[in-house]
Amino acid sequence: MTIRTVGIVTKPHQPDVARVAAELADWFRERRVRTLMEADAARLTGQPGLGATAGTLAADSDLVVVLGGDGTLLSAARLLDGRDVPVLGINHGGLGFLTAVPLEELYGDLARVLAGEYSSESRMMLDASIVRAGESVARHQALNDVVINKGTPARIIEVEARVDGRYVSTFRADGLIISTPTGSTAYNMSAGGPIVHPDLDAILLTPICSHTLTNRPIVLPANVGVVVTHRSPDDESVFATVDGQVGVGMKNSDALYVRMSERRLRLIAPVGKSYFDVLRGKLKWG
């Protein structure tokens, strides 16, 4: 892979992140690599000339470097809109399962990537749509998960789940998580769901604090279609949230349709950094 243009996606409105992004742009410039950022981020770095629209950044970049946490990388995945552009995550945030490169190893790891010393992973994504009275009212893609949960504290909701048209269960719970393997270490893990290796394509259904204790997480084949219908009798406030960042209100009898997307995200990492290294480091194993 020849890298002529790098898009830098940063955690917004963070002066410390902007400082690192400015230094990063200078580092690439010294190596005759063009750098693009979204306009607001470029202004914050003091280099407004690097600013570009989201569409231009996605279309022109040979590599996207994400400087932030997992939430920033999820935003970058939406920005790319299915384009096959490799993404390298630099952790300038919290736990950071997706942004696997530590800040202190930034330049050494980047030099290895420019030299072609990296591994590549193709991550599964989900297509999600909300159907109301037979018409789609919202469509989104998710790298991590789509979550149906309540908007009212101290209330449970009722949702009916079907897989390829076959009835699974009606969950009375705080909500339901529909997750990819990438998202298995996000909300799914906090709710007691399994960790699934990202090389395995699968869809995970994990109830959140189910009223029925025998409701357990389910791992499904990736090629199935999942339909979750809002059945709460009081038509209370219920939302479908995509990757924890985009929320859509659902009415009684609205249905959420989820299936594996044809689009995928290509994550790269310097050679020698494995998924198990990330798990051990983040989860303090061993």
C-alpha positions as CSV (number, residue, x, y, z in Angstrom):
1,M,0.0,0.0,0.0
2,T,1.4,3.4,-1.0
3,I,0.4,6.1,1.4
4,R,0.3,9.6,-0.2
5,T,-2.6,11.2,1.8
6,V,-3.5,10.5,5.4
7,G,-6.8,11.6,7.0
8,I,-6.6,12.4,10.7
9,V,-9.8,12.1,12.6
10,T,-9.7,13.5,16.2
11,K,-11.7,13.6,19.3
12,P,-13.5,17.0,18.9
13,H,-12.8,20.2,20.9
14,Q,-9.9,18.7,22.9
15,P,-6.9,21.1,23.0
16,D,-4.5,18.3,24.1
17,V,-5.7,16.1,21.2
18,A,-5.3,19.0,18.8
19,R,-1.7,19.5,20.0
20,V,-0.8,15.9,19.2
21,A,-2.7,16.1,15.8
22,A,-0.7,19.2,14.9
23,E,2.6,17.4,15.7
24,L,1.4,14.4,13.8
25,A,0.6,16.5,10.7
26,D,4.2,18.0,10.9
27,W,5.6,14.5,11.2
28,F,3.8,13.4,8.0
29,R,4.8,16.6,6.2
30,E,8.4,15.8,6.8
31,R,7.9,12.5,5.1
32,R,6.1,14.2,2.2
33,V,2.7,12.7,3.1
34,R,-0.3,15.0,2.6
35,T,-2.6,15.4,5.6
36,L,-6.3,16.1,5.8
37,M,-8.5,16.9,8.8
38,E,-12.1,18.0,9.2
39,A,-12.3,21.7,9.1
40,D,-13.0,22.3,12.8
41,A,-10.2,20.0,13.9
42,A,-7.8,21.7,11.5
43,R,-8.6,25.2,12.9
44,L,-8.1,23.8,16.4
45,T,-4.6,22.7,15.5
46,G,-3.7,26.1,14.1
47,Q,-3.4,24.7,10.6
48,P,-6.7,25.6,8.9
49,G,-5.2,24.9,5.5
50,L,-5.4,21.2,6.3
51,G,-9.2,21.4,6.6
52,A,-11.4,19.3,4.3
53,T,-15.0,18.2,4.1
54,A,-15.8,14.8,5.6
55,G,-16.5,13.5,2.0
56,T,-13.2,14.7,0.7
57,L,-11.3,13.3,3.6
58,A,-12.9,9.9,3.1
59,A,-12.5,9.9,-0.7
60,D,-8.9,11.1,-0.8
61,S,-7.2,9.4,2.1
62,D,-5.1,6.3,1.6
63,L,-5.0,5.8,5.4
64,V,-7.1,7.2,8.2
65,V,-5.5,7.7,11.5
66,V,-7.9,8.1,14.4
67,L,-6.6,10.0,17.4
68,G,-9.0,9.6,20.4
69,G,-10.9,6.7,22.0
70,D,-13.2,4.0,20.6
71,G,-16.0,6.6,20.2
72,T,-13.8,8.6,17.8
73,L,-13.1,5.5,15.8
74,L,-16.8,4.7,15.6
75,S,-17.4,8.2,14.2
76,A,-14.6,7.6,11.7
77,A,-16.3,4.4,10.5
78,R,-19.5,6.4,9.8
79,L,-17.5,9.1,8.0
80,L,-15.9,6.5,5.7
81,D,-19.4,5.3,4.7
82,G,-18.2,1.9,3.6
83,R,-15.1,3.0,1.7
84,D,-12.3,0.4,1.8
85,V,-9.8,2.7,3.5
86,P,-7.5,1.2,6.2
87,V,-7.9,2.7,9.7
88,L,-5.3,2.9,12.4
89,G,-6.5,3.8,15.9
90,I,-4.2,5.8,18.3
91,N,-5.5,5.6,21.9
92,H,-6.0,9.2,23.3
93,G,-9.1,8.3,25.2
94,G,-10.3,5.7,27.7
95,L,-10.2,1.9,27.6
96,G,-9.6,1.8,23.8
97,F,-10.3,-1.7,22.5
98,L,-10.4,-0.4,18.9
99,T,-7.7,2.3,19.3
100,A,-5.0,-0.2,20.0
101,V,-1.8,1.8,19.6
102,P,-0.7,3.5,22.8
103,L,0.1,7.2,22.5
104,E,3.7,6.6,23.7
105,E,4.3,4.2,20.8
106,L,2.7,6.5,18.2
107,Y,5.6,7.5,15.9
108,G,7.4,4.2,16.0
109,D,4.3,2.3,15.1
110,L,3.4,4.8,12.4
111,A,6.9,4.4,10.8
112,R,6.3,0.7,10.7
113,V,2.9,1.2,9.0
114,L,4.4,3.5,6.4
115,A,7.1,0.8,5.8
116,G,4.3,-1.7,5.1
117,E,4.8,-3.6,8.4
118,Y,1.2,-4.0,9.5
119,S,-1.6,-6.5,9.7
120,S,-5.1,-5.9,8.5
121,E,-8.5,-7.1,9.8
122,S,-11.8,-6.8,8.1
123,R,-14.5,-6.0,10.7
124,M,-18.1,-7.0,10.2
125,M,-20.8,-4.2,10.3
126,L,-24.5,-4.2,10.7
127,D,-27.3,-2.6,8.6
128,A,-30.2,-1.4,10.8
129,S,-33.5,0.1,9.8
130,I,-36.6,1.1,11.8
131,V,-39.9,0.3,10.1
132,R,-43.1,2.1,11.1
133,A,-46.4,1.1,9.5
134,G,-44.7,-0.6,6.7
135,E,-42.3,2.2,5.9
136,S,-38.6,2.7,6.8
137,V,-38.2,5.8,8.9
138,A,-34.4,5.5,9.7
139,R,-31.4,3.6,8.3
140,H,-28.0,3.4,9.9
141,Q,-24.8,1.3,9.9
142,A,-23.1,0.0,13.1
143,L,-19.6,-1.2,13.8
144,N,-20.3,-2.1,17.4
145,D,-24.0,-2.5,18.1
146,V,-27.6,-1.4,17.9
147,V,-29.3,-1.1,21.3
148,I,-33.0,-0.8,22.1
149,N,-33.5,0.6,25.6
150,K,-35.9,2.7,27.6
151,G,-35.9,6.5,28.0
152,T,-37.8,6.4,31.3
153,P,-35.9,5.5,34.5
154,A,-37.0,2.6,36.6
155,R,-39.2,1.1,33.9
156,I,-38.7,-2.0,31.9
157,I,-39.6,-2.4,28.2
158,E,-41.1,-5.3,26.2
159,V,-39.6,-6.3,22.9
160,E,-40.3,-9.3,20.7
161,A,-37.3,-10.9,18.9
162,R,-37.5,-13.0,15.7
163,V,-34.6,-14.5,13.7
164,D,-35.3,-15.2,10.0
165,G,-39.0,-15.0,10.9
166,R,-38.9,-17.5,13.7
167,Y,-40.0,-16.4,17.1
168,V,-37.2,-16.3,19.7
169,S,-38.7,-14.6,22.8
170,T,-40.4,-11.6,24.2
171,F,-37.9,-9.9,26.4
172,R,-39.0,-7.8,29.4
173,A,-35.8,-6.0,30.3
174,D,-34.0,-2.7,30.5
175,G,-33.2,-3.3,26.8
176,L,-31.7,-5.5,24.2
177,I,-28.2,-5.3,22.5
178,I,-27.7,-6.5,19.0
179,S,-23.9,-6.6,18.6
180,T,-21.1,-7.5,16.2
181,P,-18.0,-9.4,17.4
182,T,-16.2,-6.0,17.4
183,G,-18.9,-4.7,19.7
184,S,-18.7,-7.7,22.0
185,T,-16.1,-5.9,24.2
186,A,-18.4,-2.8,24.4
187,Y,-21.9,-2.6,26.0
188,N,-22.4,-6.3,25.3
189,M,-19.5,-7.2,27.7
190,S,-20.8,-4.9,30.4
191,A,-24.2,-6.6,30.2
192,G,-22.7,-10.0,30.6
193,G,-22.5,-11.0,27.0
194,P,-19.6,-13.1,25.6
195,I,-16.4,-11.8,24.0
196,V,-16.3,-13.0,20.4
197,H,-13.1,-12.9,18.3
198,P,-13.6,-10.3,15.5
199,D,-12.4,-12.7,12.8
200,L,-15.7,-14.6,13.4
201,D,-18.7,-13.1,11.7
202,A,-21.7,-13.4,14.1
203,I,-24.6,-11.5,15.5
204,L,-25.0,-11.4,19.3
205,L,-28.3,-10.8,21.1
206,T,-27.8,-9.8,24.8
207,P,-30.7,-8.7,27.1
208,I,-29.9,-5.9,29.5
209,C,-31.0,-6.7,33.1
210,S,-33.8,-9.1,32.0
211,H,-36.8,-9.5,34.2
212,T,-36.6,-13.2,33.5
213,L,-33.3,-14.5,34.8
214,T,-33.2,-17.4,32.4
215,N,-33.0,-15.0,29.4
216,R,-29.3,-15.4,28.3
217,P,-27.2,-14.0,25.5
218,I,-27.4,-15.8,22.2
219,V,-24.7,-16.0,19.5
220,L,-26.3,-16.2,16.0
221,P,-24.9,-16.9,12.5
222,A,-24.0,-13.7,10.7
223,N,-26.3,-14.5,7.7
224,V,-29.6,-14.3,9.6
225,G,-32.0,-11.4,9.7
226,V,-33.0,-10.2,13.2
227,V,-36.3,-8.3,13.8
228,V,-37.0,-6.7,17.2
229,T,-40.5,-5.2,17.6
230,H,-41.4,-2.7,20.3
231,R,-44.3,-4.3,22.3
232,S,-44.4,-2.1,25.5
233,P,-48.1,-1.7,26.2
234,D,-47.8,1.9,27.5
235,D,-46.0,3.1,24.3
236,E,-43.4,4.6,26.7
237,S,-40.2,6.3,25.5
238,V,-38.0,3.7,23.8
239,F,-34.9,4.4,21.6
240,A,-32.8,2.5,19.2
241,T,-29.2,3.7,19.5
242,V,-26.5,3.0,16.9
243,D,-22.9,2.7,18.2
244,G,-23.9,4.7,21.3
245,Q,-23.9,7.9,19.1
246,V,-27.1,8.1,17.0
247,G,-30.5,7.7,18.6
248,V,-33.9,7.1,17.0
249,G,-37.2,7.2,18.9
250,M,-39.4,4.1,18.6
251,K,-43.2,3.9,18.9
252,N,-45.2,0.9,19.9
253,S,-45.2,-1.7,17.1
254,D,-42.2,-0.2,15.4
255,A,-39.8,-2.9,14.2
256,L,-36.0,-2.8,14.1
257,Y,-34.5,-4.8,11.3
258,V,-30.9,-5.8,11.6
259,R,-28.6,-7.9,9.4
260,M,-25.0,-8.1,8.4
261,S,-23.9,-5.3,6.1
262,E,-22.2,-5.8,2.8
263,R,-19.8,-3.0,3.9
264,R,-17.0,-3.7,6.3
265,L,-14.3,-1.7,8.1
266,R,-10.6,-2.4,7.6
267,L,-8.6,-2.0,10.8
268,I,-4.8,-2.2,10.7
269,A,-2.2,-2.5,13.4
270,P,1.6,-2.7,13.4
271,V,2.9,-6.3,13.0
272,G,3.3,-7.9,16.3
273,K,0.2,-6.5,18.0
274,S,-2.5,-9.2,18.3
275,Y,-6.1,-9.1,19.5
276,F,-5.1,-11.1,22.6
277,D,-2.4,-8.5,23.4
278,V,-5.2,-5.9,23.5
279,L,-7.5,-8.1,25.7
280,R,-4.7,-8.8,28.1
281,G,-3.8,-5.2,28.4
282,K,-7.3,-3.8,28.7
283,L,-8.8,-6.5,30.9
284,K,-5.7,-7.0,33.0
285,W,-5.4,-10.7,32.3
286,G,-2.4,-12.4,33.7
